[in-house]
């Protein structure tokens, strides 16, 4: 959170959060005390027009109201000291209308008076506080006053600012976050002091940039697959027809993805997809309503604290719909059906298909690396450098042995036999005993031992290279012994630097040729395996892969957003950075979807999408420059393995641990916990099936438990953050495990405990519902108030009031406004009756809306 620069005498308005209070208000026309609220408007001194901006909450029946909701201004408002701010005080007759509209209506409010001040006067005033008399529209004193004062993060009333630490990490520095919305509150603590709370919600440019990069990678991968199929060589008519059909399907997918990418390229300036666009075809790869939210807390004589969460609509194929379920159900049904249609092709299990993809991916990485290392070995020989020779040989040996190990697999061997049988004119052993009358040339019988010889030749060639290097170094060592001058001259002549390279070159060349021969054979074999998978998949498998691509794209955009946010927040925390490269981070997704109707399909999609994030690694790189374009995360890889590169400015990059600077891949452990809370979940619990939710929670609990075990073995627990509630993490895990297996309706404690564990483990928090708008808002605000209560001693008397403030006037109602242009949560009375009480919004903030 930025502060004003010393060189600017007057900070911009969005750096001027204000607190407002009133004294001696008089309700009109009765003896009752007023239900006061204050409307804030800005008057641009140049354009001379008034812009209605914000309202406080209503304080009921109080003539001296102290408003908890502070006033903040968007960043586009002018910073001129002549800018005028108008405060208008109203008496609310009907609280149910509050927050429905920014435009106050005379039918539910009465005017009590207004006051106007300039930004310059406020900044020049003692303690930056003004007490203003309220006046009527014609300038007559209306009775009562309004007190406005500037709130500062790091400064509290009656507190020495030297006791406050304001250097809180801020993701504002990252170039991927934009369009901030800020809200400020002040709440009372149990010891009657005041804490200052600031919410900041931002959009993320990765909402569009990550899916666009993925689409480009999908297109490249599928086009490469088509080329690999072409290079399989001549096939018998049956297999050739299947190949043509598969290539046509891939071509259709490529065309579809290219059209989507072209449509996305036309969109400029947008950085989030509103919930009303969730079923739009051209935006199906874009996550719904992706935002970051940070709560920053300033308390007397304590270091500022901040709490982050990423909110996003459930990663799911909303455009394709959920009539037949989601990915989990569709994939299970597809595997069963595929076995029954395997008569036209060779059935390979999902494990075999995954292995084939892994072999292809590993070969594509290792083959050019081995070639490069072999050339480096020859360069060291050319330079007659014994240390360089040893280092190059070690690296070459390691990668070549990894290469050989990858290919020493029965799948490759059996696939080569199957491919041989698919060639034109193949004759089996039984058929060879029968004379043939046709003129088709027949292939010789397949030599099953040929593959073993081919990949074994790689190991033999490597051993020859090792033996030659050992021989050269032994000779070099023996030549270091004292010798007569003539003998020394003979040695120099016979062992000049060029001889090392000359002796190694034939062996290294043979090694590279053997590696290439193996790659060509194995690539054809694995491509043939994938051809079987694709042939058995027509058309359902291709449609499922497209669906999976869509869901993964949304999930990865959210994960990348959360990773960048967490990285920037923890840049100065050495314990966090150590945990990051030694173990990795937990990414905990909280879901509020029901297990009924179309939402069970969304949950099935989301479950697969979050699980697929296990295939993602992160890598921190040094940016080419500090330009914003060079600081954008980049995605590389293919469907079975993606890496997200996060560039950092040079000065920031230099502060990182060596392991991270050297490019060590950083792991993320995604976990998903779901508890449905709406009326559809009530139906599912009473008359339907909640086994999907139970399986998801149990499986992900086991993942979280395994992560903690690994963390405890590799990282001192002192590296983890400190919290006031010092419940042992192990104890929290035990409680979570008990709740996961307990048969209890709408057991939201699962979500609360999982969220607490995630924060205690330095993890990344995500909250989702269908659109990340309504139920998500209830969850985020509840968690924020629970943190204020448990970590910052929020007074129990202020808990509900603080919760109502955040839900009425905070960032989440602004999120609703951004999505549907209406300040109402989309809940009806039936839904509210089904909600756990703490998830119900304040009166007047909900209603039936089109979302």
Protein Blocks (a to p, Z undefined) as FASTA:
>chain_A
ZZddfklmbacfklmccddddehiacehiabdcddddddddddfklopacdfbdcdddeh
ifbbcdfbdcdddfkbcfbfkbccdddddddfblmlgokambdcfklcccfbdcdddfkl
mmmpghiiacdddddfkopaebiadddddddehiaehiafklpcfbdcdfklpmkbghia
ddddddddfkopacdddddddddfklmmmmmmmmmmmmmmmmmmmmmmmmnopcdfklmm
mmmmmmmmmmmmmmmmmmmmmmmmmpghiabdcfklmmgmklmmpcghiacdddddddeh
iacdddddddddddddfknopmnopfklmmmmmmmmmmmmmmmpccddfklmmmmmmmmm
mmmmmmmmmmmmmmmmmmmmmnopaklmmmmmmmmmmmmmmmmmmmmcfklmmmmmmmmm
mpghiacfklmmpccfbfbdcdddddfklmmmmmmmmmmmmmmmmmmmmmmmmmmmmmmp
ccdfklmmmmmmmmgfklmmmmmmmmmmmmmmmmmmmmmmmmmmmmmmmmmmmmmmpmkl
mmmmmmmmmmmmmmmmmmmmmmmmmmmmmmmmmklmmmmmmnopcdddddfbdcehjllm
mmmmmmmmmmmmmmpccdddddfblcfklmcccdeddfklccddddddfklmmmpcfklm
nopacddddddddddfbfklmmmmmmmcfklmmmmmmmmmmmmmmmmmmmmmmpcfklpc
cdfblcdfklmmmmmmmmmmpccehilklmmmmmmmmmmnopacddddfkommmmmmmmm
mmmmmmmmmmnopafklmmmmmmmmmmmmmklmmmmmmnopacdcddfklmmmpcfklpc
cehiaccddZZ
